[in-house]
Amino acid sequence: MKSRNYQNPLLIGVMFVATLAAALWAGQDHIVLARTPGQRPPLVLTPKAELKTEAGQWTIAPKVPPPIRRNEQRRVVVNWTIKEGQAEIAPGVIYDDYWGFEGKVPGPLLRVREGDMVEIHLTNGLNSTHSHNIDFHFVSGPGGGAAAMNVMPGQTAVLEARAMAPGFYMFHCASPDIPIHIANGMYGFVLVEPAEGMSEVDNEFYVVQSEIYAHNGDKGHQSFDIERGERMDPQYVVFNGAVGSLINANAPHVPLNKSVRIYVGNAGPNFVSSFHVIGQIFDKVYREGDIVSPPARDLQTTLIPAGGSAVVEFTPKVPGTFLLVDHAIFLLHRGAAGSIIVDGNKELAKEIYNPITAAGQVEMSADAHLGHGMSDAHAMTMPMPQATAPAQLETASAPAYGIPSAVEKAKAGDTAMAVSTAAVAAPVAVAQASAAPAAATAGSGSVVAIVAGAGNYNSENTYEPKTITVKRGATVTWVNNDPGMVHNLADNKGSFQSTFMQTGQSWSYTFSKPGTYAYHCLPRPWMKGTVVVR
């Protein structure tokens, strides 16, 4: 793009006349917002009472909503629900503190047009255990709208906010403690297209880098570790919510010689990203989410601050697998790798790239570089639960809450995943939830009932009895009598953990050692009980 000489007197005069004409045309019914001289034409806001309404266009990573073809401003209505749940963040590692907008990490990518009135309806799932909100970086207003968006479990809040400036903007939860909410997955992005639109490309993708502060990399259940967060020592650094979410079967494909645009966000919460695609030079880079200034050209790597973004474009001239990395390269050992697969005829590309001495060799891949036990062939080729790329969260009311069992996988014919899931052991072997026996009611021997209403936020009536005393070697059975709610329970010290029980299901555990075992429901920590073993 040629640079413009904004000091030209004739050009300044033309721009002044155009601005005056726009103001006269708008009259008293339209709001004209002048820009700094030398910038784009002024933004003329259509009064919100005159705006047509349409449903917001948003997608889950790595997909991107289609370009906006209309020329007028609209009221864009968006309905999102916050869901707290679990997800597999690395092969065999289940993170228990994954919170997401629409139950996904990263959250949605919303695409709107400059001048649009965005009407956000935010609901906090009834099964959540925390209050939440959204701070939109595109919003001009206190807290980015966070105070107006505060929602307790089961509540809904509404915000109207104009998209005043084009760009690629992050949004995130800003409820106390902000770092914890971001670290647990509460972020997404908004693309505000300029009024004049964006240049056409053949392929668009949405990629978000983030850090996960789990206690360790052991298989099984992991939760958030505040001490690791404080010292900026993430267990994982990932693209799109999980190790492997853009690897192998999850990698997007593009045709040779077709343009690619990647909207890259960095949710942090701590690290700056040195984003690089190995084997590609960026034709254009729109730095820090600025999509109206002339882009930088022919860059190898671009910096993206925490809470920031960039838009990169390139047209692959050679087929093969191209790795997405943070070039703070030891982060490969923590999972920071993705890929794009370019399909095409290698013979046609030999004028550009001809691997003479590497003929017949295996192409470079992320598998050999990922650390923490993530580099073995089984781990990187096994089917991931987030086959469509983002980590999937399940709500407590969903039938298939959590990670499918080995038995379920085996029934579905997924032998490899069944073996892998079976190997993910809690501190003690966990039996599967089963249909409750007819005699499984409160008061019948060593039976504890999860009572109706136990899942309601901060309910005091949860287990019956709340404390049960048994002899060593006794088996205690928990029965879920809470209609429409899925529950589990775990010993506070990690000696046992149940599967998730749907209404009418039960789970049993045999206590071989005397002691006092305090336990709670993982998704609803207010649900507490005690087993005393004599």
C-alpha positions as CSV (number, residue, x, y, z in Angstrom):
1,M,0.0,0.0,0.0
2,K,1.4,3.4,-1.0
3,S,2.0,5.9,1.8
4,R,-0.3,9.0,1.7
5,N,0.9,12.5,2.0
6,Y,-1.5,14.0,4.5
7,Q,0.3,17.4,4.4
8,N,-1.0,18.1,0.9
9,P,-3.1,21.3,1.1
10,L,-5.5,20.1,-1.6
11,L,-6.1,16.8,0.1
12,I,-6.7,18.5,3.5
13,G,-9.3,20.8,1.8
14,V,-11.1,17.9,0.2
15,M,-11.2,16.0,3.5
16,F,-12.6,19.1,5.3
17,V,-15.3,19.5,2.7
18,A,-16.2,15.8,2.9
19,T,-16.4,16.0,6.7
20,L,-18.6,19.1,6.5
21,A,-20.9,17.4,4.0
22,A,-21.2,14.3,6.1
23,A,-22.2,16.4,9.1
24,L,-24.8,18.4,7.1
25,W,-26.2,15.1,5.7
26,A,-26.4,13.5,9.2
27,G,-28.3,16.5,10.6
28,Q,-29.4,16.3,14.2
29,D,-30.4,12.6,14.0
30,H,-26.9,11.3,13.5
31,I,-23.7,11.6,15.6
32,V,-20.6,12.5,13.8
33,L,-17.4,11.5,15.5
34,A,-14.4,13.3,14.0
35,R,-11.0,11.6,13.9
36,T,-7.6,13.0,14.2
37,P,-6.6,14.9,11.0
38,G,-4.9,12.6,8.5
39,Q,-6.8,9.6,9.6
40,R,-9.9,7.9,8.1
41,P,-13.1,9.7,7.5
42,P,-15.3,10.5,10.5
43,L,-17.5,7.8,12.0
44,V,-21.2,8.8,11.7
45,L,-23.3,6.8,14.2
46,T,-26.8,5.9,13.2
47,P,-29.1,6.4,16.2
48,K,-29.7,3.1,17.9
49,A,-33.5,3.5,17.5
50,E,-33.0,3.3,13.8
51,L,-30.8,0.2,13.7
52,K,-32.0,-3.0,12.2
53,T,-31.4,-6.0,14.4
54,E,-29.5,-9.2,13.5
55,A,-28.1,-12.2,15.4
56,G,-24.4,-11.9,16.1
57,Q,-22.0,-14.0,13.9
58,W,-19.5,-15.9,16.1
59,T,-17.5,-19.1,15.9
60,I,-15.4,-21.4,18.0
61,A,-11.6,-21.8,17.2
62,P,-10.1,-22.3,14.7
63,K,-13.1,-21.2,12.7
64,V,-13.8,-17.6,11.7
65,P,-17.2,-16.0,11.0
66,P,-17.7,-15.0,7.3
67,P,-16.8,-11.4,6.2
68,I,-19.5,-8.8,6.7
69,R,-21.1,-7.8,3.4
70,R,-23.5,-5.1,4.5
71,N,-22.7,-1.3,4.4
72,E,-25.0,-0.1,7.2
73,Q,-24.7,-0.3,10.9
74,R,-26.8,-2.8,12.8
75,R,-27.8,-3.8,16.3
76,V,-26.0,-7.2,16.8
77,V,-27.5,-9.4,19.5
78,V,-25.4,-12.0,21.1
79,N,-26.4,-14.6,23.8
80,W,-23.6,-16.4,25.6
81,T,-23.6,-18.7,28.6
82,I,-20.7,-19.3,31.0
83,K,-20.1,-22.9,31.8
84,E,-17.6,-24.3,34.3
85,G,-16.4,-27.8,33.7
86,Q,-13.5,-30.1,32.9
87,A,-11.4,-30.8,29.8
88,E,-8.5,-32.9,28.7
89,I,-5.6,-30.4,28.3
90,A,-3.0,-33.0,27.4
91,P,-3.2,-36.7,26.8
92,G,-4.6,-38.3,29.9
93,V,-4.5,-35.0,31.9
94,I,-8.0,-33.7,33.0
95,Y,-8.1,-30.1,34.1
96,D,-10.9,-29.6,36.7
97,D,-11.0,-25.8,36.6
98,Y,-11.8,-25.1,32.9
99,W,-14.2,-22.2,32.7
100,G,-15.4,-21.0,29.4
101,F,-17.7,-18.7,27.5
102,E,-20.2,-21.0,25.7
103,G,-18.3,-23.8,27.5
104,K,-15.3,-23.5,25.2
105,V,-11.6,-22.5,25.7
106,P,-10.8,-20.2,24.0
107,G,-14.2,-18.5,23.9
108,P,-16.0,-17.4,20.8
109,L,-14.7,-15.1,18.0
110,L,-17.4,-12.5,17.4
111,R,-17.3,-10.5,14.1
112,V,-19.1,-7.1,13.9
113,R,-18.8,-4.0,11.8
114,E,-17.5,-0.6,12.9
115,G,-20.4,1.5,14.3
116,D,-22.5,-1.6,15.2
117,M,-24.4,-1.5,18.5
118,V,-23.4,-4.8,20.2
119,E,-26.1,-6.1,22.6
120,I,-24.6,-8.8,24.8
121,H,-26.8,-11.1,26.9
122,L,-24.5,-12.9,29.3
123,T,-25.8,-15.8,31.5
124,N,-23.8,-17.5,34.2
125,G,-24.7,-21.2,34.2
126,L,-26.8,-22.4,37.2
127,N,-24.2,-25.0,37.9
128,S,-21.3,-22.5,38.1
129,T,-19.6,-22.0,41.5
130,H,-18.3,-18.5,40.9
131,S,-19.6,-15.1,39.8
132,H,-18.3,-13.9,36.4
133,N,-18.5,-11.0,33.9
134,I,-16.8,-9.7,30.7
135,D,-14.3,-6.9,30.1
136,F,-14.5,-6.2,26.4
137,H,-11.3,-4.5,25.1
138,F,-13.4,-3.1,22.2
139,V,-15.8,-1.3,24.5
140,S,-15.5,2.4,25.3
141,G,-16.8,2.5,28.9
142,P,-15.7,1.9,32.5
143,G,-14.2,-1.5,32.9
144,G,-14.9,-2.4,29.3
145,G,-18.5,-3.2,30.6
146,A,-17.3,-5.6,33.3
147,A,-19.3,-4.0,36.2
148,A,-22.5,-4.0,34.1
149,M,-21.9,-7.7,33.2
150,N,-21.5,-9.1,36.7
151,V,-23.5,-12.3,37.0
152,M,-24.0,-14.8,39.8
153,P,-24.8,-18.4,39.0
154,G,-28.2,-18.5,37.2
155,Q,-28.3,-14.8,36.5
156,T,-28.3,-12.9,33.2
157,A,-26.9,-9.4,32.5
158,V,-27.3,-7.2,29.3
159,L,-24.9,-4.6,27.9
160,E,-25.2,-2.3,24.9
161,A,-21.9,-1.1,23.5
162,R,-20.9,0.5,20.2
163,A,-18.0,-0.9,18.2
164,M,-16.2,2.4,17.9
165,A,-12.9,1.4,16.3
166,P,-11.8,-1.3,14.0
167,G,-9.5,-3.9,15.4
168,F,-9.0,-7.4,16.7
169,Y,-9.8,-7.2,20.4
170,M,-9.6,-9.6,23.4
171,F,-12.4,-10.0,26.0
172,H,-12.1,-11.8,29.3
173,C,-13.7,-12.2,32.7
174,A,-12.7,-9.5,35.2
175,S,-14.3,-10.9,38.3
176,P,-12.0,-11.0,41.3
177,D,-9.4,-12.6,41.1
178,I,-8.9,-11.5,37.5
179,P,-5.7,-13.6,36.9
180,I,-7.4,-16.8,38.1
181,H,-10.4,-16.3,35.8
182,I,-8.2,-15.7,32.8
183,A,-5.9,-18.6,33.6
184,N,-8.8,-20.9,33.8
185,G,-10.0,-20.1,30.3
186,M,-12.3,-17.2,30.4
187,Y,-11.3,-15.3,27.3
188,G,-12.3,-14.8,23.7
189,F,-12.0,-12.2,20.9
190,V,-14.0,-9.7,18.9
191,L,-13.1,-8.7,15.3
192,V,-14.5,-5.2,14.5
193,E,-14.3,-4.8,10.7
194,P,-13.7,-1.3,9.4
195,A,-16.7,0.3,7.7
196,E,-15.0,-0.1,4.3
197,G,-14.5,-3.8,4.9
198,M,-11.4,-6.0,4.7
199,S,-9.4,-7.3,1.8
200,E,-10.4,-10.8,0.6
201,V,-8.4,-13.9,1.5
202,D,-9.0,-17.6,0.7
203,N,-8.7,-19.0,4.3
204,E,-9.1,-17.5,7.7
205,F,-8.3,-19.1,11.1
206,Y,-8.6,-18.1,14.8
207,V,-5.8,-19.1,17.0
208,V,-5.3,-18.2,20.7
209,Q,-2.2,-18.8,22.8
210,S,-2.6,-19.2,26.5
211,E,-1.0,-20.6,29.7
212,I,-2.4,-23.3,32.0
213,Y,-1.2,-23.4,35.6
214,A,-1.9,-26.9,36.6
215,H,-0.2,-28.5,39.6
216,N,1.8,-30.9,37.5
217,G,1.8,-32.9,34.4
218,D,0.7,-36.2,35.9
219,K,-2.1,-38.1,34.2
220,G,-5.4,-37.9,36.0
221,H,-7.2,-34.9,37.4
222,Q,-5.3,-31.6,37.9
223,S,-6.5,-28.2,39.2
224,F,-5.4,-24.6,39.2
225,D,-2.1,-23.9,41.1
226,I,-2.0,-20.3,42.2
227,E,1.6,-20.5,43.3
228,R,2.7,-21.5,39.8
229,G,0.7,-18.6,38.4
230,E,2.4,-16.1,40.8
231,R,5.9,-17.2,39.7
232,M,4.8,-17.4,36.1
233,D,5.6,-21.1,35.7
234,P,2.9,-22.6,33.6
235,Q,2.6,-26.4,33.4
236,Y,1.4,-25.9,29.8
237,V,1.5,-23.2,27.1
238,V,-1.0,-24.1,24.4
239,F,-2.8,-23.0,21.3
240,N,-6.6,-23.2,21.3
241,G,-7.0,-24.5,24.8
242,A,-5.1,-27.8,24.9
243,V,-2.0,-29.6,23.8
244,G,-2.5,-31.1,20.3
245,S,-5.6,-29.0,19.5
246,L,-4.0,-28.0,16.2
247,I,-1.8,-31.1,15.6
248,N,-2.3,-34.1,13.3
249,A,-6.0,-34.8,12.7
250,N,-6.9,-31.4,14.3
251,A,-4.7,-29.4,11.9
252,P,-6.5,-27.3,9.4
253,H,-5.8,-27.9,5.7
254,V,-5.3,-25.2,3.0
255,P,-4.7,-25.6,-0.8
256,L,-1.3,-24.6,-2.2
257,N,-1.1,-21.0,-3.4
258,K,-4.2,-19.9,-1.6
259,S,-3.9,-17.0,0.8
260,V,-4.1,-17.5,4.6
261,R,-5.1,-15.1,7.3
262,I,-4.6,-16.0,11.0
263,Y,-6.2,-13.9,13.7
264,V,-3.8,-14.6,16.6
265,G,-4.7,-13.7,20.1
266,N,-2.5,-14.0,23.2
267,A,-4.7,-14.5,26.3
268,G,-1.6,-14.8,28.6
269,P,-2.2,-14.2,31.4
270,N,1.6,-13.6,31.7
271,F,3.7,-14.3,28.7
272,V,4.4,-12.2,25.6
273,S,4.1,-14.4,22.5
274,S,6.8,-14.5,19.8
275,F,4.5,-15.9,17.1
276,H,6.2,-17.7,14.2
277,V,5.2,-20.2,11.5
278,I,8.2,-22.4,10.7
279,G,8.8,-22.3,6.9
280,Q,6.7,-19.3,6.1
281,I,7.3,-15.6,5.8
282,F,4.4,-13.3,6.7
283,D,3.4,-11.3,3.7
284,K,1.6,-8.9,6.0
285,V,1.4,-8.4,9.7
286,Y,-1.2,-6.1,11.3
287,R,0.5,-5.5,14.7
288,E,-1.4,-5.4,18.0
289,G,-4.7,-5.9,16.4
290,D,-4.5,-2.7,14.3
291,I,-6.2,-3.7,11.0
292,V,-6.5,-0.2,9.4
293,S,-2.9,1.0,9.5
294,P,-0.6,-0.2,6.6
295,P,0.8,-3.6,7.6
296,A,4.4,-4.6,8.2
297,R,5.8,-6.7,5.3
298,D,7.8,-9.8,5.0
299,L,8.3,-10.6,8.7
300,Q,9.6,-13.8,10.2
301,T,8.2,-13.4,13.8
302,T,5.9,-11.0,15.5
303,L,5.5,-10.1,19.1
304,I,2.0,-10.3,20.7
305,P,1.6,-8.9,24.2
306,A,-0.5,-10.6,26.8
307,G,-4.0,-9.4,26.3
308,G,-3.2,-8.4,22.7
309,S,-3.4,-9.7,19.2
310,A,-2.0,-9.7,15.7
311,V,-3.3,-10.6,12.3
312,V,-0.8,-12.3,10.0
313,E,-1.2,-13.2,6.3
314,F,0.8,-15.4,4.0
315,T,0.3,-17.4,0.8
316,P,2.1,-20.8,1.0
317,K,4.1,-21.6,-2.2
318,V,5.2,-25.1,-1.1
319,P,3.1,-28.0,0.2
320,G,3.7,-29.7,3.5
321,T,3.1,-29.3,7.3
322,F,4.0,-25.9,8.7
323,L,4.3,-25.5,12.5
324,L,2.9,-22.7,14.5
325,V,5.1,-22.0,17.5
326,D,6.1,-19.4,20.1
327,H,9.7,-18.8,19.2
328,A,10.5,-18.6,22.9
329,I,11.3,-22.0,21.7
330,F,11.5,-24.0,25.0
331,L,7.8,-23.5,25.2
332,L,7.6,-26.3,22.8
333,H,8.3,-28.5,25.8
334,R,5.1,-27.2,27.4
335,G,2.9,-27.8,24.4
336,A,3.1,-24.6,22.4
337,A,2.8,-26.1,18.9
338,G,0.2,-26.2,16.2
339,S,0.2,-26.8,12.5
340,I,-1.3,-25.9,9.1
341,I,-1.2,-28.5,6.4
342,V,-0.8,-27.2,2.9
343,D,-2.0,-29.6,0.2
344,G,-0.5,-29.6,-3.3
345,N,1.9,-31.1,-5.7
346,K,5.5,-31.0,-4.4
347,E,6.9,-31.4,-7.9
348,L,5.4,-28.0,-8.9
349,A,7.2,-26.3,-6.0
350,K,10.7,-27.4,-6.8
351,E,11.7,-24.1,-8.3
352,I,11.1,-22.7,-4.8
353,Y,12.0,-25.5,-2.5
354,N,13.8,-28.8,-3.5
355,P,14.9,-31.0,-0.5
356,I,17.5,-33.0,-2.4
357,T,19.3,-34.6,0.5
358,A,16.1,-35.1,2.5
359,A,14.3,-37.1,-0.1
360,G,12.2,-39.8,1.5
361,Q,12.7,-38.4,5.0
362,V,9.9,-37.8,7.4
363,E,8.6,-34.2,7.3
364,M,9.3,-32.0,10.4
365,S,6.5,-32.2,12.9
366,A,5.7,-31.0,16.4
367,D,5.6,-34.5,17.8
368,A,9.4,-34.8,18.2
369,H,9.7,-31.5,20.0
370,L,6.9,-31.5,22.6
371,G,8.1,-32.2,26.1
372,H,6.7,-33.4,29.4
373,G,5.9,-36.8,28.0
374,M,3.9,-35.4,25.2
375,S,6.2,-36.4,22.4
376,D,5.6,-40.2,22.3
377,A,3.9,-41.4,19.2
378,H,0.8,-42.7,21.0
379,A,0.2,-39.4,22.8
380,M,0.3,-37.3,19.7
381,T,-1.7,-39.6,17.4
382,M,-4.4,-40.7,19.8
383,P,-7.8,-39.1,19.0
384,M,-8.3,-36.0,21.2
385,P,-11.7,-35.3,22.7
386,Q,-11.6,-31.8,21.1
387,A,-11.5,-33.2,17.6
388,T,-12.9,-30.0,16.2
389,A,-9.9,-28.2,17.9
390,P,-11.1,-26.3,21.0
391,A,-11.2,-28.1,24.3
392,Q,-14.7,-29.2,25.0
393,L,-16.4,-28.4,28.4
394,E,-19.4,-30.3,29.6
395,T,-22.0,-28.8,31.9
396,A,-23.2,-30.6,35.0
397,S,-26.6,-31.0,33.4
398,A,-25.2,-32.6,30.3
399,P,-25.7,-36.4,29.9
400,A,-22.0,-36.9,29.0
401,Y,-20.4,-34.8,31.7
402,G,-16.6,-35.0,31.8
403,I,-14.3,-37.4,29.8
404,P,-16.0,-40.5,28.4
405,S,-15.1,-43.7,30.3
406,A,-13.0,-46.5,28.9
407,V,-16.1,-48.7,28.8
408,E,-18.0,-46.1,26.7
409,K,-15.0,-45.6,24.3
410,A,-14.6,-49.4,23.9
411,K,-18.3,-49.7,23.1
412,A,-17.9,-47.1,20.4
413,G,-15.0,-49.0,18.9
414,D,-12.3,-46.5,19.9
415,T,-9.8,-49.1,21.3
416,A,-6.8,-46.7,21.4
417,M,-8.6,-44.1,23.4
418,A,-10.2,-46.7,25.6
419,V,-6.7,-48.0,26.6
420,S,-5.5,-44.4,27.1
421,T,-8.5,-43.4,29.2
422,A,-8.3,-46.6,31.3
423,A,-4.7,-45.7,32.1
424,V,-5.8,-42.3,33.6
425,A,-6.0,-43.3,37.2
426,A,-7.2,-41.2,40.1
427,P,-5.2,-41.8,43.4
428,V,-7.2,-45.0,43.8
429,A,-9.0,-47.1,41.1
430,V,-12.4,-45.6,40.4
431,A,-15.5,-47.7,39.6
432,Q,-18.0,-46.4,37.1
433,A,-21.3,-45.0,38.2
434,S,-24.1,-47.4,37.9
435,A,-27.8,-47.5,38.2
436,A,-28.8,-47.2,41.8
437,P,-29.9,-50.4,43.4
438,A,-33.5,-50.6,44.7
439,A,-32.4,-50.6,48.3
440,A,-30.0,-47.7,47.9
441,T,-31.8,-45.1,50.0
442,A,-30.6,-42.9,52.9
443,G,-30.4,-44.8,56.1
444,S,-30.1,-48.3,54.6
445,G,-26.7,-49.3,56.0
446,S,-23.7,-47.7,54.4
447,V,-25.6,-45.5,51.9
448,V,-25.3,-41.7,51.5
449,A,-28.0,-39.9,49.4
450,I,-27.2,-36.8,47.4
451,V,-30.5,-35.1,48.2
452,A,-32.8,-33.2,45.9
453,G,-31.7,-29.6,45.6
454,A,-28.1,-30.3,46.6
455,G,-26.8,-28.7,43.5
456,N,-28.5,-25.4,44.1
457,Y,-25.9,-22.7,44.7
458,N,-24.8,-22.7,48.4
459,S,-27.5,-25.2,49.4
460,E,-27.0,-26.4,53.0
461,N,-29.0,-29.6,52.4
462,T,-26.6,-31.8,50.3
463,Y,-25.9,-35.2,51.8
464,E,-28.0,-37.5,53.9
465,P,-26.3,-38.3,56.2
466,K,-23.6,-35.6,56.1
467,T,-21.4,-37.7,58.4
468,I,-21.4,-41.5,58.3
469,T,-19.5,-43.9,60.5
470,V,-18.5,-47.3,59.2
471,K,-16.1,-50.1,60.1
472,R,-12.8,-50.7,58.3
473,G,-13.4,-52.7,55.2
474,A,-17.0,-51.4,54.7
475,T,-18.3,-50.2,51.4
476,V,-20.1,-46.9,51.2
477,T,-22.5,-46.2,48.3
478,W,-23.5,-42.7,47.2
479,V,-26.8,-42.3,45.3
480,N,-27.7,-39.3,43.3
481,N,-31.3,-38.3,44.1
482,D,-30.9,-34.7,42.8
483,P,-33.2,-34.4,39.8
484,G,-31.5,-33.1,36.6
485,M,-28.1,-32.7,38.3
486,V,-24.9,-34.5,37.7
487,H,-22.6,-34.9,40.7
488,N,-19.3,-36.4,41.8
489,L,-17.3,-36.4,45.0
490,A,-13.6,-36.5,45.9
491,D,-11.7,-36.9,49.2
492,N,-10.1,-33.6,50.2
493,K,-6.7,-35.3,50.5
494,G,-7.0,-37.2,47.2
495,S,-7.5,-40.8,48.4
496,F,-10.6,-41.4,46.3
497,Q,-12.6,-39.7,43.6
498,S,-15.8,-40.8,42.0
499,T,-17.1,-40.7,38.5
500,F,-19.9,-38.3,37.6
501,M,-23.3,-39.7,38.6
502,Q,-26.4,-38.7,36.7
503,T,-29.7,-38.7,38.5
504,G,-30.5,-42.2,39.7
505,Q,-26.9,-43.5,39.4
506,S,-24.7,-44.6,42.3
507,W,-21.0,-45.0,43.0
508,S,-19.3,-47.1,45.7
509,Y,-16.0,-47.1,47.5
510,T,-14.5,-49.6,50.0
511,F,-12.5,-48.1,52.9
512,S,-9.5,-50.2,53.9
513,K,-7.9,-47.9,56.3
514,P,-9.3,-46.2,59.5
515,G,-9.5,-42.5,59.6
516,T,-11.7,-39.4,58.9
517,Y,-12.3,-38.8,55.2
518,A,-13.7,-35.3,54.4
519,Y,-15.0,-35.0,50.8
520,H,-16.8,-32.6,48.5
521,C,-18.4,-32.4,45.0
522,L,-15.8,-31.0,42.6
523,P,-18.1,-28.7,40.5
524,R,-20.0,-27.6,43.7
525,P,-17.6,-27.2,46.6
526,W,-20.3,-26.2,49.0
527,M,-21.4,-29.9,49.0
528,K,-19.4,-31.4,51.8
529,G,-19.6,-34.6,53.7
530,T,-17.5,-36.9,56.0
531,V,-16.9,-40.6,56.3
532,V,-15.5,-41.8,59.6
533,V,-13.8,-45.3,59.4
534,R,-13.2,-47.1,62.8
